[in-house]
Amino acid sequence: MDFLFDSLQSAALLLLAGDPELLVIVGVSLKVSSISTFIASCLGIPCGFFIAYSSFYGKRLLLTCLNTLLALPTVVIGLLVYSFISRRGLLGSFDLLYTQKAIIIGQVILIVPLVTTLTIAAISRIDQRYRKTALTLGATQLQMAWVIIQEARYGIGAAVIASFGRVIAEVGISMMLGGNARGFTRTMTTAMALEYDKGEFVLAVALGLCLMSIAFAVNLLFHFFQGRTGVDAL
């Protein structure tokens, strides 16, 4: 127990002192996670809307595939992307491996199914009368889509927040595609794994506290949006 308390105390002092290395690691994590969440949202929200309000052959199979992809391990995504961007891969000439761009690509693949699935769930709860009324009043398809998204905004917001929480805490993609380069691709989770292997627990604990704080803030936002969605439903 003394070891735990000493590590927590040292980690707290490190946080209060604003350690430069700690700030760089946190900054890299927030940067790649925010960009990947933004890109995944731009892809997943329109796809979710289209799937929710369209009837086509194979829709049930597509939904089953999306739900299956929610449990896709990060190491599998890492291997898949690595095979494409390594020097012998199809995209090897772009020199993407061990860069922040590589991490972002992997994280986007990870959370696009999550954004899409949660968007479908949010939009499916909207009364069909909103859509019919908008079209009856002469709204275009784009205007109708905007009305529906406005009604489902809390559920969609929860989807985006949950996706950010997923990527900020992942380690497999960041380690395999980023290479854990100091000051460049080292994220909070990869740094924690490295410090643990080195037996240096102070920085690892400090990063863990930062990660838990971010995760707590993300979950507060997630439950806020869930609560607002429940109030709207009533």
C-alpha positions in Angstrom: 0.0 0.0 0.0 2.9 2.4 0.7 4.1 1.8 -2.8 0.7 2.8 -4.2 0.4 5.9 -2.1 3.9 7.0 -2.9 3.3 6.5 -6.6 0.0 8.5 -6.4 1.7 11.3 -4.5 4.6 11.5 -6.9 2.2 11.4 -9.9 0.1 14.2 -8.4 3.2 16.3 -7.9 4.2 15.6 -11.5 0.8 16.7 -12.7 0.8 19.9 -10.6 4.3 20.8 -11.9 3.1 20.6 -15.5 5.8 18.1 -16.6 6.7 18.9 -20.3 6.9 15.3 -21.4 3.5 14.5 -19.7 1.9 17.5 -21.5 3.3 16.4 -24.9 2.0 12.9 -24.5 -1.5 14.1 -23.4 -1.5 16.6 -26.3 -0.7 13.9 -28.9 -3.5 11.6 -27.5 -6.0 14.4 -27.6 -5.0 15.5 -31.1 -5.2 12.1 -32.8 -8.3 11.1 -31.0 -10.1 14.3 -31.8 -9.2 14.2 -35.5 -10.2 10.5 -35.8 -13.5 11.2 -34.0 -14.2 14.1 -36.3 -13.5 12.1 -39.5 -15.5 9.1 -38.2 -18.4 11.4 -37.4 -18.4 12.9 -40.9 -18.5 9.4 -42.3 -20.7 7.6 -39.8 -23.5 10.1 -39.2 -24.6 10.4 -42.9 -24.2 6.6 -43.3 -26.3 6.0 -40.2 -29.0 8.4 -41.5 -29.1 6.7 -44.9 -29.3 3.2 -43.5 -32.0 4.2 -40.9 -34.3 5.8 -43.5 -33.6 3.5 -46.5 -35.0 0.1 -47.5 -32.7 -2.0 -49.6 -31.7 -5.6 -50.1 -29.2 -6.8 -47.6 -30.0 -4.1 -45.0 -30.4 -6.7 -42.2 -27.1 -8.3 -43.1 -25.4 -4.9 -43.1 -26.7 -4.1 -39.7 -25.5 -7.5 -38.5 -22.0 -6.7 -39.9 -22.0 -3.3 -38.2 -22.9 -4.8 -34.9 -20.2 -7.4 -35.3 -17.6 -4.8 -36.1 -18.3 -3.1 -32.8 -16.3 -6.0 -31.1 -13.4 -5.9 -33.6 -10.1 -6.1 -31.7 -7.8 -3.2 -32.1 -4.9 -5.5 -32.9 -6.8 -6.9 -35.9 -7.3 -3.4 -37.2 -3.6 -2.6 -36.6 -2.5 -5.7 -38.6 -4.9 -4.9 -41.4 -3.8 -1.3 -41.7 -0.1 -2.3 -41.3 -0.4 -4.6 -44.2 -1.5 -1.7 -46.4 0.9 1.1 -45.3 4.1 -0.9 -44.6 6.9 -0.5 -47.2 5.8 -3.7 -48.9 2.1 -2.7 -48.7 -0.2 -1.1 -51.3 0.2 2.3 -49.8 3.8 1.9 -48.7 5.0 4.7 -51.0 3.2 7.3 -48.8 5.4 6.7 -45.8 2.4 6.6 -43.4 3.7 3.9 -41.0 4.8 5.1 -37.6 3.1 8.5 -38.0 0.1 10.2 -36.4 -1.7 9.8 -39.7 -1.4 6.0 -39.4 -2.9 6.1 -35.9 -5.8 8.3 -37.2 -6.5 5.9 -40.0 -6.7 2.9 -37.7 -8.8 4.8 -35.1 -11.2 5.9 -37.8 -11.7 2.3 -39.0 -12.3 1.4 -35.3 -15.1 3.8 -34.5 -16.9 4.4 -37.8 -19.1 1.3 -37.1 -19.7 2.6 -33.6 -20.8 6.1 -34.8 -22.9 4.6 -37.6 -24.7 2.1 -35.3 -25.4 4.6 -32.5 -26.6 7.1 -35.1 -29.0 4.5 -36.6 -30.3 3.8 -33.1 -30.8 7.5 -32.4 -32.6 8.2 -35.6 -34.8 5.1 -35.5 -36.3 6.4 -32.3 -37.6 9.6 -34.1 -41.3 9.5 -34.9 -41.8 8.9 -38.6 -44.4 11.7 -38.6 -41.5 14.2 -38.5 -40.3 13.0 -41.8 -43.7 12.8 -43.4 -44.7 16.2 -42.1 -41.5 17.9 -43.4 -42.0 16.3 -46.9 -45.7 17.3 -46.9 -44.8 20.9 -46.2 -42.5 20.9 -49.2 -39.1 20.3 -47.6 -36.4 18.9 -49.8 -34.6 15.6 -48.9 -31.7 17.6 -47.4 -34.0 19.9 -45.4 -35.9 16.8 -44.1 -32.6 15.1 -43.1 -31.6 18.3 -41.2 -34.9 18.3 -39.3 -34.5 14.6 -38.3 -30.9 15.2 -37.3 -32.0 18.1 -35.1 -34.5 15.9 -33.4 -31.9 13.2 -32.8 -29.0 15.5 -31.9 -28.6 14.3 -28.4 -28.4 10.7 -29.4 -26.0 11.6 -32.2 -24.0 13.6 -29.7 -23.8 10.6 -27.4 -22.5 8.5 -30.3 -19.7 11.0 -31.0 -18.7 11.2 -27.3 -18.8 7.4 -26.9 -16.6 7.1 -30.0 -14.1 9.6 -28.6 -13.9 7.6 -25.4 -13.2 4.5 -27.3 -10.2 5.8 -29.2 -8.7 7.8 -26.4 -8.3 4.6 -24.3 -7.2 2.2 -27.1 -3.6 1.0 -27.2 -3.2 -1.7 -29.9 -3.6 0.6 -32.9 -1.5 3.4 -31.4 1.3 0.9 -30.6 1.3 -1.0 -33.9 0.9 1.9 -36.3 2.4 4.7 -34.4 5.5 3.0 -33.0 5.4 4.8 -29.7 7.9 7.5 -30.9 8.7 9.9 -28.1 7.2 13.4 -28.7 5.6 12.3 -31.9 3.3 9.2 -31.7 3.5 8.4 -28.0 0.0 8.4 -26.6 -1.1 8.1 -23.0 -1.8 4.4 -23.3 1.4 3.5 -25.2 3.4 5.6 -22.7 1.8 3.8 -19.8 2.7 0.4 -21.3 6.3 1.5 -21.9 6.8 3.0 -18.4 5.3 -0.2 -16.9 7.8 -2.3 -18.8 10.6 -0.1 -17.6 9.5 -0.3 -14.0 9.0 3.5 -13.9 5.5 3.8 -12.4 5.3 7.5 -11.5 4.8 8.8 -15.1 2.5 5.8 -15.8 0.4 6.6 -12.8 0.2 10.3 -13.7 -0.9 9.4 -17.3 -3.4 7.0 -15.8 -4.8 9.8 -13.7 -5.1 12.0 -16.8 -6.7 9.3 -18.8 -9.2 8.5 -16.0 -10.0 12.2 -15.7 -10.6 12.5 -19.5 -12.7 9.3 -19.4 -14.7 10.6 -16.5 -15.4 13.9 -18.3 -16.4 12.0 -21.5 -18.8 9.8 -19.5 -20.3 12.7 -17.8 -21.1 14.2 -21.2 -22.3 10.9 -22.5 -24.8 10.5 -19.6 -25.8 14.1 -20.0 -26.8 13.5 -23.7 -28.5 10.2 -22.7 -30.5 12.1 -20.1 -31.5 14.8 -22.5 -32.5 12.1 -25.0 -34.7 10.5 -22.4 -36.3 13.8 -21.5 -37.0 14.5 -25.2 -38.6 11.0 -25.5 -41.0 11.8 -22.6 
